[in-house]
Amino acid sequence: MKNDLKYDAFGNLDADYYVEKAYELRRAYFAEATKKAVASVKAFFAKLTANRTVKTSVQPQH
């Protein structure tokens, strides 16, 4: 079995490295989730405004 774990200078598991990796993954996840949420909100309002009818009064000019 191959050991791919990262260790510090003292031979302990490098917790700081893995915490930073977790933060990196979390930032990437939230960035993607935010992009999807913004796209959903934009699509909602685009659909909402596309479905609205423009009321124009057609009255003869005197």
C-alpha positions in Angstrom: 0.0 0.0 0.0 1.4 3.3 -1.0 1.5 6.1 1.6 0.6 9.4 -0.1 0.2 11.4 3.1 2.2 14.6 3.8 4.2 14.8 6.9 5.9 17.7 8.7 9.6 18.0 9.7 8.9 16.1 12.9 7.3 13.1 11.2 3.8 14.1 12.2 0.9 14.3 9.8 1.0 17.9 8.4 -2.3 19.1 9.6 -1.7 22.7 8.4 -1.3 21.4 4.8 -4.5 19.5 4.9 -6.4 22.4 6.6 -5.2 24.7 3.8 -6.3 22.1 1.2 -9.7 22.0 2.8 -10.0 25.8 2.7 -9.0 25.7 -1.0 -11.7 23.1 -1.8 -14.3 25.0 0.2 -13.5 28.3 -1.6 -13.8 26.5 -5.0 -17.1 25.0 -3.9 -18.6 28.3 -2.7 -17.4 30.1 -5.8 -19.1 27.5 -8.1 -22.3 27.6 -5.9 -22.3 31.4 -6.0 -22.0 31.4 -9.8 -24.9 29.0 -10.1 -27.0 31.0 -7.7 -26.4 34.2 -9.6 -27.2 32.5 -12.9 -30.4 31.2 -11.5 -31.5 34.6 -10.2 -30.6 36.2 -13.5 -32.6 33.6 -15.4 -35.5 34.0 -13.1 -35.7 37.8 -13.6 -35.1 37.4 -17.3 -38.0 35.0 -17.6 -40.1 37.2 -15.3 -39.5 40.3 -17.5 -39.9 38.4 -20.8 -43.3 37.1 -19.7 -44.6 40.6 -18.8 -46.8 42.3 -21.3 -46.1 45.9 -22.1 -49.3 47.9 -21.7 -49.5 50.6 -24.2 -52.6 52.7 -24.6 -53.5 53.2 -28.2 -55.5 56.3 -28.3 -55.8 58.6 -31.3 -53.8 61.8 -31.1 -56.0 64.9 -31.3 
